[in-house]
Amino acid sequence: KNFFKGDIIHLRTAIGIGFRRNRLKEIFHRINHTPIFLKIDIEGSEYRILEEIIELQDFICGVVIEFHNIDLHEDKILSFINNFKLKLVHVHAQNPGGEQYLTESGDPTQLEMTFSNAENFLDINPQIPHNLDQASDSRFKEINLYFKD
């Protein structure tokens, strides 16, 4: 609730392509307020707006984005991370459907990633999942992530 206090504009709208969808640039122009924090959960259409997020990154202070089918879009995700000025500060595996949505190598097919322009971080070696993370589907256990050096 504190997130929406003060001089804050909360706009919940559909973005992307198709009927009654808005382009991200149009939304930013309509808001005319910076910095902007984006929460993106558009069920696989996130890949359609990654370039537009890069173009508008100077107006953005933070992004939480859920990536679907990451095993099929790894190159797009890595390109986005490498071209985005904000720092990747947190990763959380999504667990819809439990282990049936893991790849053969045991990786999740959905991840939620958080990016921030903040300079200060609480911990550079956090535990993932973090104790503040919640399973996207409480019927299934959290998915552990394993990082390679």
N, C-alpha and C positions, 0 to 999 in steps of 0.2 A: 504494500500500500504506500510506503514511503517513496517508492520509485515514481509515483504519479503525483506527488505533491509539488506545489510551487508553480513556476512558469513552465509547465510541461504540457505538451500536446500529445494525446494518445489517439492514433489513427489506426483503425483496424479495417483493412481493405484487401480485396483480391488483387494480386498482381500477376503479370504474365501475359499470355495471349488468349484470345477467345472472347466470347460474349461477356460484357461487363467486367473486363479485366483492365487494369491500369498498368502503364509502363512505369517503372521505378522513377525515371526522370520526371514524369508528370506529377507523381506523388510528391517528390522532393520540391518541385516548383510550387505546388499547391500549399505545402506546409510552410515554406519560406521561413524556416526556423532551424538553426543548427546549434549544437551538434545533434545528430540523429543516431538513435540506437535502433537496430533492426532485429526483430525476432522472426525468423523465416522457417516456416513449416508448411511447405506446399507440395508434399507428397510426390516427389520425383521431378517436379518442374523447376527445382532450384537451379539445375544446370542451365536453364534458359536465361537466367538473370545474372550469372556470375560475372560476365564481362561488363554488364551495366553497373554492378557493384564496384568493380575495379575503377570504372570511369568516374564514379561518384564518391570514391573513398575519402577525398579531402573533406567531405561534409559529414562523415560517419565517425562516431566515437566508440561504437561497439556493435558486434553482431553475434547473435546466436543462430546457427543454421543447422537444420537436420538434413543430412545427406543420406539418400536412399541408394540402394544397389551400388555400394562403394566398390565392390569387386569388379563392376563393369565400367566404372568411371574414375578409376584411380588416377589416371593421367590428368583429367580435368580438375580433380580436387588438388593434386600437387601443384599444378600450374596456378590455380587460384591462390593457394597458400604462398607460393613463391612471388606472386605479383601483387599481393595485398600488403599494404603498409602496416596494418594493424597486426599485433602479435597474436599468435595462437596461444591462448592461455589455459584452455581446458578442453579435454576430449572425454566424451561419455558414450559408451556403447549402448545402443538401443536394443531392447530384447523382445520385440513383438513376436509372439509365437514360440519363444524359447529357442532351444537348440536347433530346431528345424530351419532356422534362418541364419545358421552359421555356414561359412564356406567349408570346403573339404579340409582346409588348413586350420579351421577353428576360429577364423576371424568373423566378426559380425558383418552383416550386410548393410547395417544402418549405424551411423555415428552422428552424435550431436557435437558440434564444435563451437567454441566460444572464442571470439577475437576481441581484443581491447587495445585502446591507445594509451592505457595507463602505464606509468613508468614504474610504479611500485607493485611488487608482487608479494604475497604472503609466504610462498614457498616455491622454490625452483625445482624441488623434487617431490611433488605431491603424491599422495596415495590415490590411485585411480582404481575403482570408483571412489570418489571422495565421500565422506560421511554425509555431506549435504545432497549428494546425488540421490535420485529416486529412480527405481525401475520404471520404464515406460509402461510395462504391463506387470502389475503386482502379482499375477498368477505364476510368474516365472522368475527364476533367480537372476541376479545381476550377471552380466558377462564381463569377465576379466579381460583386460587388454595386456598384451605383451609387446614390449618395444624392443626393437633391434638396435644395436649400437651403430 
